[in-house]
Amino acid sequence: MPTAFITHPSFLLHDMGPYHPECPERLLAISDRLIASGIDPYLLHYTAIEATRSQIARVHSDAYIEEIEAASPESGLHYIDPDTALNAHSLNAARHAAGAVVMGVDLVMRGECASAFCAVRPPGHHAERQRAMGFCLFNNVAVGAAHALEAHGLARVAIIDFDVHHGNGTENIFQDDPRVLMASTFQHPLYPYSGTEASAPNMVNVPLAAGQGSDEFRTVVVDRWLPALEAHRPEFVFISAGFDAHREDPLAGLQLTEADYAWATQELIAVAARHAQRRIVSTLEGGYALSALGRSVTEHLRVLVEQ
């Protein structure tokens, strides 16, 4: 079965101002590289749906959703924190970013696709149940995981997060929920300065130090992630796919390459084949060196397409 590629025009309209690293050009770099690599024709392209309020409310409080809606400006920028802003198109983009992951879950559960990649903006994994931060408004991967559990009746899912920044929002939403295993690597110390202490038994967070790269990352996957995944036996695998641990990324100091992302993707496909009928939905988080981002996503998708 094919791999779905899900995006939406609103993602290019969400703009937090000149020189902001989380910029519309990120998605253009991905699409350009997919075309140049020859991978693009092997993807099934979909336009994202908008997540419903009830789908978002599975992981965010009503008060928080209302706060984000009220912060949406008619023009200009409204800053939630020094790093996170909304323009007139941001709320629409955020709803479609969450909806892209919902759509990916539905496509995979219906058997129309084996896997899906959601090329979305804004990213989501820093958004807590009641707090926006770190460029994130709604927690896209959390909305998708909750949809798989509640709408499709699954008993166990896993969320793998290899972004260079700890996915504090995903942890905040799912800590102590035994249905959800979260396994992650991230650079520490680095924003958001969390994740080094296990908050709950279902959280497998492994910090890496600046300068560490392929060997250390792959050791974490083999020694920590894979045993936890085998014990959890997820019926669906989600990937918070941040590519800012790449050695070319300007916002951090890990030393991964696109080959590491391809290898990790292959390992996760093997887990999904054993336990989840190959069901995988991956959603874009970070990655701010445009060339490295395009190359890394392309290798990630190449492995998904060839599964």
C-alpha distance (Angstrom), angle and dihedral (degrees) to the residues before:
residue distance angle dihedral
M1 . . .
P2 3.80 . .
T3 3.80 131.0 .
A4 3.79 118.4 -112.4
F5 3.81 121.5 -134.3
I6 3.80 109.2 -157.7
T7 3.80 124.5 -169.7
H8 3.81 140.6 136.9
P9 3.83 137.1 -143.8
S10 3.82 91.4 -121.1
F11 3.80 90.0 69.2
L12 3.81 89.7 69.9
L13 3.82 91.3 51.6
H14 3.80 95.5 55.3
D15 3.81 101.7 94.9
M16 3.80 126.7 167.1
G17 3.78 95.4 -167.2
P18 3.80 139.6 -81.0
Y19 3.80 117.7 -38.1
H20 3.80 93.4 13.0
P21 3.83 107.1 142.8
E22 3.80 93.3 -140.6
C23 3.78 92.5 69.7
P24 3.83 137.4 152.5
E25 3.80 90.1 -109.5
R26 3.80 88.6 73.4
L27 3.80 91.1 74.0
L28 3.79 92.4 44.3
A29 3.81 89.9 53.7
I30 3.80 89.6 53.2
S31 3.79 95.6 48.1
D32 3.81 92.6 45.3
R33 3.79 92.4 51.7
L34 3.81 93.3 46.2
I35 3.79 89.8 54.2
A36 3.80 93.9 45.2
S37 3.81 91.9 48.5
G38 3.80 94.6 52.3
I39 3.81 92.6 -121.5
D40 3.80 96.4 109.3
P41 3.85 97.6 79.3
Y42 3.80 90.1 56.4
L43 3.81 92.6 59.5
L44 3.78 125.7 85.4
H45 3.80 106.1 -131.7
Y46 3.80 120.4 -142.5
T47 3.80 133.8 177.5
A48 3.79 110.2 -129.1
I49 3.76 122.2 -112.5
E50 3.79 122.5 -134.5
A51 3.79 114.7 -102.1
T52 3.78 112.5 -120.3
R53 3.76 121.2 -120.3
S54 3.81 90.4 -111.6
Q55 3.82 91.0 53.5
I56 3.80 91.4 51.3
A57 3.82 90.6 44.0
R58 3.79 90.7 62.5
V59 3.81 87.4 76.0
H60 3.82 105.5 18.1
S61 3.79 129.0 54.0
D62 3.81 120.7 -111.5
A63 3.80 89.1 -118.5
Y64 3.78 91.3 54.9
I65 3.81 93.6 48.2
E66 3.81 88.9 50.7
E67 3.81 89.8 49.1
I68 3.81 91.9 54.8
E69 3.80 91.5 45.7
A70 3.81 91.0 50.6
A71 3.81 91.0 48.9
S72 3.81 92.8 57.0
P73 3.84 106.8 110.4
E74 3.79 127.2 -146.4
S75 3.80 88.7 -137.2
G76 3.76 139.7 -4.0
L77 3.79 123.9 21.2
H78 3.79 130.6 -52.5
Y79 3.80 112.5 -160.7
I80 3.80 118.7 -146.6
D81 3.78 90.9 -178.9
P82 3.83 132.8 -12.7
D83 3.82 91.2 -82.3
T84 3.81 102.5 35.3
A85 3.79 126.0 65.7
L86 3.79 140.1 161.1
N87 3.77 127.8 -141.6
A88 3.79 125.9 -172.4
H89 3.83 91.3 -78.7
S90 3.81 100.3 41.9
L91 3.79 98.9 89.9
N92 3.80 91.0 51.2
A93 3.80 90.1 48.2
A94 3.81 92.2 48.6
R95 3.79 92.1 51.6
H96 3.80 90.6 50.1
A97 3.82 92.3 45.4
A98 3.79 90.1 57.2
G99 3.79 89.7 41.5
A100 3.79 91.5 53.9
V101 3.80 90.5 63.1
V102 3.82 91.0 45.9
M103 3.79 88.5 51.2
G104 3.80 91.0 48.9
V105 3.79 90.7 53.0
D106 3.79 91.9 50.3
L107 3.82 93.4 47.6
V108 3.79 92.2 50.3
M109 3.80 94.9 43.1
R110 3.82 90.5 50.8
G111 3.79 89.8 51.8
E112 3.81 94.3 -119.0
C113 3.82 90.5 122.2
A114 3.78 134.4 17.2
S115 3.78 91.9 -142.5
A116 3.78 142.2 -3.8
F117 3.79 137.0 -146.7
C118 3.80 117.6 -156.1
A119 3.82 112.2 -152.4
V120 3.79 95.5 -162.0
R121 3.77 143.2 159.0
P122 2.98 134.0 -133.7
P123 3.80 96.5 42.6
G124 3.78 118.6 -135.6
H125 3.78 121.4 -157.1
H126 3.82 96.7 97.0
A127 3.82 93.2 54.0
E128 3.80 108.7 105.9
R129 3.77 125.8 -159.2
Q130 3.80 91.2 -89.2
R131 3.81 105.3 12.5
A132 3.81 137.9 68.9
M133 3.80 117.0 -150.6
G134 3.78 145.3 136.9
F135 3.84 96.3 42.1
C136 3.86 89.1 -53.5
L137 3.82 130.6 119.7
F138 3.82 107.3 166.8
N139 3.80 122.3 19.2
N140 3.78 99.5 -116.4
V141 3.79 99.0 -173.2
A142 3.81 91.1 46.6
V143 3.80 91.3 51.9
G144 3.81 89.0 51.8
A145 3.78 94.8 46.3
A146 3.80 92.0 48.9
H147 3.80 89.0 49.3
A148 3.81 90.9 53.8
L149 3.79 90.6 50.6
E150 3.80 99.9 41.6
A151 3.82 105.4 30.2
H152 3.81 98.1 34.6
G153 3.78 98.9 33.3
L154 3.79 98.0 -125.9
A155 3.78 117.3 163.8
R156 3.80 101.8 -152.5
V157 3.81 135.5 23.1
A158 3.79 133.8 171.6
I159 3.79 129.6 -144.3
I160 3.80 116.5 -158.5
D161 3.80 115.2 -165.6
F162 3.81 119.4 -171.0
D163 3.80 96.7 164.7
V164 3.81 112.6 130.5
H165 3.82 89.4 -119.8
H166 3.79 121.0 66.5
G167 3.80 113.6 -103.4
N168 3.77 94.3 -125.5
G169 3.79 93.5 162.5
T170 3.79 94.2 56.0
E171 3.80 89.7 47.8
N172 3.82 91.3 48.5
I173 3.80 91.2 52.8
F174 3.81 99.6 44.2
Q175 3.81 106.6 28.3
D176 3.79 109.9 131.0
D177 3.83 92.4 13.0
P178 3.82 101.3 124.4
R179 3.81 91.4 -161.9
V180 3.82 90.6 68.0
L181 3.79 126.1 61.9
M182 3.80 114.5 -167.7
A183 3.81 117.9 -165.8
S184 3.78 120.9 179.1
T185 3.76 148.5 162.5
F186 3.79 124.1 -156.4
Q187 3.77 141.5 155.9
H188 3.79 116.6 -90.9
P189 2.95 132.7 -130.7
L190 3.80 90.5 33.2
Y191 3.79 137.1 105.8
P192 3.03 126.1 -29.5
Y193 3.83 87.7 25.8
S194 3.79 94.5 -143.3
G195 3.77 142.0 104.3
T196 3.78 100.0 66.8
E197 3.79 93.9 107.7
A198 3.80 118.5 58.6
S199 3.78 105.9 -114.7
A200 3.81 95.2 -172.6
P201 3.82 140.9 -1.1
N202 3.82 91.9 -102.5
M203 3.82 93.0 59.7
V204 3.82 119.7 88.8
N205 3.79 104.0 -178.2
V206 3.81 118.2 169.5
P207 3.82 117.7 -174.7
L208 3.79 120.7 -150.6
A209 3.79 126.8 -158.7
A210 3.79 125.3 -121.1
G211 3.78 110.0 -86.1
Q212 3.78 95.6 31.1
G213 3.77 117.3 122.6
S214 3.78 146.3 156.1
D215 3.80 100.3 -11.8
E216 3.78 95.0 48.3
F217 3.80 93.7 42.7
R218 3.80 94.1 49.4
T219 3.80 91.1 47.3
V220 3.81 89.6 55.3
V221 3.80 91.3 50.4
V222 3.81 93.7 49.5
D223 3.81 98.8 38.8
R224 3.80 102.2 34.8
W225 3.80 113.6 15.7
L226 3.79 101.7 41.7
P227 3.83 97.0 49.4
A228 3.81 90.2 48.4
L229 3.79 91.3 48.4
E230 3.81 92.1 48.7
A231 3.80 90.1 51.5
H232 3.82 92.9 47.3
R233 3.84 96.1 45.4
P234 3.82 94.9 -156.4
E235 3.78 118.8 -149.3
F236 3.80 90.3 -153.8
V237 3.82 130.6 25.1
F238 3.79 120.5 -147.7
I239 3.80 123.6 -170.4
S240 3.79 123.8 -155.4
A241 3.79 91.1 -154.9
G242 3.77 109.0 -159.1
F243 3.80 113.8 163.1
D244 3.81 98.5 -169.0
A245 3.81 93.5 105.7
H246 3.81 85.0 76.2
R247 3.78 112.7 119.6
E248 3.83 91.3 -119.8
D249 3.81 95.5 54.7
P250 3.81 114.3 115.2
L251 3.81 97.9 -151.0
A252 3.81 99.8 62.2
G253 3.78 145.9 18.3
L254 3.79 111.8 -121.4
Q255 3.80 118.9 118.6
L256 3.81 107.7 -137.4
T257 3.79 123.0 142.4
E258 3.78 133.2 -156.4
A259 3.82 88.0 -95.6
D260 3.81 89.3 64.0
Y261 3.79 91.6 53.2
A262 3.80 90.8 49.4
W263 3.82 91.1 49.6
A264 3.82 93.4 48.0
T265 3.80 90.4 48.5
Q266 3.81 90.2 53.4
E267 3.80 90.9 51.1
L268 3.81 91.3 50.7
I269 3.80 91.4 48.1
A270 3.81 88.2 55.7
V271 3.81 90.3 52.7
A272 3.81 90.9 48.1
A273 3.81 90.4 49.1
R274 3.80 91.5 54.2
H275 3.78 98.8 44.3
A276 3.81 113.3 8.3
Q277 3.81 107.4 43.9
R278 3.83 85.6 -107.6
R279 3.81 92.1 -63.9
I280 3.82 110.8 161.1
V281 3.79 132.3 159.3
S282 3.80 117.6 -177.2
T283 3.79 123.6 -170.1
L284 3.78 129.2 -166.8
E285 3.78 118.2 -108.9
G286 3.82 120.5 158.4
G287 3.79 135.1 -9.5
Y288 3.80 119.8 132.3
A289 3.81 107.5 175.1
L290 3.78 96.5 88.7
S291 3.80 99.5 -151.4
A292 3.80 93.2 43.9
L293 3.81 90.3 46.6
G294 3.81 92.2 53.0
R295 3.80 92.7 47.3
S296 3.80 93.9 45.6
V297 3.80 95.4 49.2
T298 3.80 89.5 47.0
E299 3.81 92.1 54.8
H300 3.81 90.8 44.4
L301 3.79 89.6 53.0
R302 3.79 94.1 41.9
V303 3.80 89.0 62.0
L304 3.81 92.7 45.4
V305 3.82 91.3 49.7
E306 3.79 92.1 50.1
Q307 3.81 96.0 48.0
